[in-house]
Amino acid sequence: MKITSVRTHAIAIPHDHGGPPTGFGGSSWPSLNILLVEVATESGLVGWGEAFSYGCMAAVKMLVDRTLAPFLAGQDASDVAGLSYRMQRSMHLFGRYGITTFGISGVDIALWDIAGKAAGLPLRRLLGGPAEVAPLPGYASLLKYRDPELVAKFAKEAVASGYPAIKLHETGFEEACAAREILGPEVPICLDTNCPWTPRQAHEEARRLAELDLHWLEEPIFPPEDFRALARLRRAGKLPLAAGENACTAFQFQQMFEAGAVDFAQPSVTKVGGVSEFLKICTLAETHDVTVVPHCPYFGPGWLATLQVLSAMPHPGWVERFYTKLEATLYPGFTDPDRQGRFGVPDGPGLGMEPDPGVIAHYAVDPCA
């Protein structure tokens, strides 16, 4: 089953999270970028993947189009493990992490989609999961507001809509306090700070935040790969720690786990190297008694891949969902929670569902223009 083409489709879907412009890396995100990777085979099977591209779409698209696509032409699409290894080995000169691994992730997800379609099974069944699966519990991942009143408003709204837990993206103590005050002591609150503090600052902030009884404190230290500093903070015992959205490949997670740095691991299927690396990370986490709670605030094939892999696990953790309103969705019926904040898992072969071609066409952008 030879690969005949690898194509990227860049789309940007406007969204509204109810607050001021939000973003990362020096830019605001009025739209959420999705870089789809389409892998076609001579048998007619087509797989869809997603490469992480928030704020870096042009670079990731060029990597896939100009480096990975020629490398993959004529290769056997059914050799998923072999292609994962050869892509990583052949591209290591360009860096083992970041843009290179984002592109590899998109291809790998598409290859697993093809594998499921070839077998006539949803990905979770291909991974040994159950024939039928209950909806997965989600949590509302609020975007950044920098305003205690807005934090309280949308935290309350998210829980009222059915979500059993929320996550904040704030660094201010007042914003975190506002969420706890409005929700009371029973609702789990996670706090993602996106690597703002030195180790010493993180210890000081953790002492203050301990009174809020957070479910976890996420990425409190810069740089995120300073696992020894994270481990020291964890041993201080103030708060459970979570990290992993900025880690790539199983090797970084192995270093994280061996350091004793986290209680919750957050691999991102669109960043770590795809489904192949995600599965390795899950095994490592189990052997180190670390709970996997994926980083997955995505709206393309990376979202479906996360649902499929989680539903194959014996004890799946929460699934993360950005608390924002999108103008359109690639997967109607599978991107919104039910009244208990749970997400259904599609039963079709591969990732379970094909992306809406009308949405791809309507929201297409050229990030390299």
N, C-alpha and C positions, 0 to 999 in steps of 0.2 A: 504494500500500500504506500506508494511513493508520494511524497509531497510535491505538488505541482506549483503552488504559489503560497506566499505569506504576504498578506496585505493589512494595512492599518486603516482604521476609520476613526477620525477625531471628531468628537461631538461635544457640545457645551450646552447644558440645559439650565436655564435660569431657575433660581430658587429664591425663597423668602423665608428667613428664619425669625423675622419679627423684630430685629434689632439693627444696630448700626452695621456698616460694611465689615465683613470679617474676612480673614485670610491668613496667609503665612508666607514667610520668605520675602516680605517687603511688598506684597501685592494683595489687593482685595479680590474676593471671589464672588462677583455677582452671578456667575454661572458655575456649575460643578462640571469639571472636565472629565470625560471618559474616553480613554484610548482603547478601542477594541482591536484585537488582533484576530484576523481571520486566516485560518490555515486550511487550504483545500488539498484534496488528494485525488489521485487518478481514479480511485474507485467511486468518486462522487461524494464521498463523505466530507463534510465541512465542520471544523471545530472553531469555537469562539473562546477567546481569552481576553483578559484585561490586564494592562500594564499600568502600574501606578503613575499618575501624571498630573497630580494637583500642583500647579505652578511650574511644571517642567515638561509640559507636553511636547514642545518642539524637539527637545533633546532626546526624549524617549522614542518619539516617532522616527527620528532620523536613525537612531541606533537600530531599531527593528527593520526599517526599510532598507538601509544601506549596508548593514553588517550581518544581522541575523538572517534576513531573507535569502541572500545569496548562499550563505553557509548551509541553510536547510534545504535548498532546492535539490530534489532527487533523493532525499533521505527517506528512510522507512518510518512512517508516522507511527507505526505500532510499537516501535522501540522507544517507549517513553523514558524509561530509566537510562538507557544508553544515550539518548539525545540530551537529557538533562545533564548528565555527566560531561558529555563532549562540548556542550555549549559553555558550561562553566570553565572547563579546562582551556578551551580555545580562546575564550574572551578574558582570561584572567589578567592579561597584559593591560587591559583598559580599566582595571579595578574590580575587586571582588564584590563590591557593594555599590549601593546607589544606582545610578542610571542603568548600568549594565545589567544588574540583577533585576531591575524593574522590567526591562525588556524580556529577559529570559523568563520571568514569571508569566508574562502574558502568553508567550508561546507554549509554555508547559501546561497552563490551564487549558488552552485550546487542544493540545494533544490528548489530555485526559478526557475532554469532551468527545473527541473522535473515538477514543478507546471505548467509552460507554456506548456510543452509537453503534460501533462495530459489534459489540456484544448484545445490543438491544436492551441494555440495563441502565437505570440511573446510576450516577457515579457512586452513590452511597452503597448500592448493592455490589458494585464492582469492588468496593473496599471492604466487603464483608458485613455491611450494615443490614438492617431489617427490611423486609418487604414493605411493611407499613410503618410509618413514623408519625408521632404526634407533633403538632406545631412546636417550634422551638421558642423558649422564653427570650424576650428581648429587653434591652434597656434603652432609654432615650438619652442620646448623646447630644446635649445642648451645645450650640456653638457659643462663641465668646460674646458676652454682652458688656462687661466692665461696668455694670450698673446693678446694684443690689435689688432695686425695684423690678427691673426686667428679669433678673434671675429668679426672683420669687414668683413672678407672674407665670413664666413659662415652665418652671419646675412644677408648680401646682397644676398647670394645664396638662402637662405631660402625664402626671400621675392620674389625674381625673380621666384621661383618655384611655387608661388601662395599663400603662407601663408600670411594672412592679418596682422599678429602680431607675435612677437617673445618673448621668455623669455630667459634671460641669467642666468647662474649659476656662478656668479663671485662675489668677494668681493672687487676687485680693482676698484677705481674710473676711472682709465685710460681705463680699458676694457669697462666699461659702456659708457664712452665718445666716444670711437671708434665706438660703435654701433649707437649711436645717430648721430654722424657726417656722417656716411656712408648712413644712412637711411633717414635722414632729419627729419623734425618736424611732419610729418603726420602719420608715422607708429607707432602704440602702442608698447612700449617696457616695459616688466616686468622684474624685477630683483629679483631673488631668491638667498638669501645669506646663507641659511641653518644655521641659529642661531649662528652667529659668535661673537656678541658683547654684552657687558654689556649695561644696559639701558642708561647710560651716553654716551657711545661710539655711540650707535644707534642714539641718538639725534644729535650728532656731524656729523655723516655720512649722516643723513637725510637732514641736512642743506646743505651739499655739493651737494647731489644728486638731490635736488629740482630743480636745474637749468636744469636738463635733462628732466623734464616733464614726469616722469615715469608713466605708467598706474597703476602700483602698486609696492610697495616694500614688498617683501615676507620674512617672518620669520627673522627679523633683530636681535632678542633678544634671548639670552640663559639665563635660560631654556625656551623652547617654551611654557610651561604652565604658564608662568608669565604673565597672561592676564592683570593684573593691570598695569604693565609696558608698555605693548603694547597699552593699552588704553590711558595712558599719552602721549605716542608718537603720537598716532592718534589725540588726542586733540590739540597737538601742530600745526597740520594743514599743515605740510610740504608736506606729500605724502599720498595717499591712501595706506592702509595696507591690506595684505593678509596673511592668515595662516590656518592651519588645517591638513596638511599632517601628522603631528606627534600627532594628537589628536585621541583618540579612544572613541567610544560610543557617543550617543547623550548627555550624561551628561557633558562631557568635552566641547562640543560645546555650550551647554546651559550656562555654566560658561563663556565661551568666549563671547557669545552674550550679556549676562547680564552685563558684564564689559564694553561693548562698545568698544571691542578691534580691530575689523576688519571691513573693507568694503566688502571684498571678503572672502568667506569661501571655504576651499579646502578639503572636506572630500575625503578620498580614500576608495573605496568600498572594497579593499583587506585588509584594516587595521582597519576600524572603527567597524567592526562586520557584514560586508556584506550588501546586499541590504536592509535587514530589518532595520538596524540602519541608513543607508544612507537616507532612506525615512523619518525617524523621524527628521533627521538633516535638510532636505529640508524644512519640515514644520516649524521647529524652525527658520530657516533662514528667511522664508517669514514673520513670525510674528515680526521679529526684523529688517526688511528692509535691509537684508544682501544678496548680490548676491552670488549664488553658482556657483563656477567654479572648478570642481573636479580636484583633483590630480590623474592623470591616465596615467602615462608614462609606460603603461604595454603592453604586447604582447600576453597574454593568455585570459582566460575567463573573467578576470577582465576588460579587454578592452571592450569586447562585453557587459558586464553588465553595464558599464558606458554609452555606446552608447544607450542602451535600456532605462535606467532610464532617461537620459537627454532628449531623444526624447519623453518621456511621459510628460515632463514638459511644461507648457504653454509658458514659456519664457526661453528656454534652453541657458545656457552660452557656452563659448568656451570649446572645448575638447582639452586636452594637448597631444602632441605627441613628444617623444624624436626625435631630429633631428640626426638620425644615420642610417646607412645602415646595416640591418640584413642579415645574410647569408640565412635564410629561415623564413617562416612564418607559423603559425598554421591556419591562416584564409586568404587564397589568395583572393584578391579583396576587403578586408575590413580593411586593415592595412596601406594602402597608400592613400594619399589625391588626390583629383582631381586637376585640374589646378587652382581652386579658393581656394585651401587649405581646402576643405571640405571633410567630411568622410561619406560614406553611412552607413546605418543601415540595417543589414540583416533582412529578413522577415520570416525566418523559425520559428517554435515553440520554446519556451523557449528563450535562448540567441540568437537564430536565425541561428546558424550554428554549426556544429560539428568540433572539432579540427582535424587536419590532422593526422591520425595515423602513417603515414610514418615519419612525422617530429618528433613525440613523440618517435618513435623507434630509429631513426637515431641519435638524439641529447640527448638520455638518459644518465644521469650521476648518480653516487652514492655519494651524498654529505657526507654520513656518513663513507665513506671508509678512 
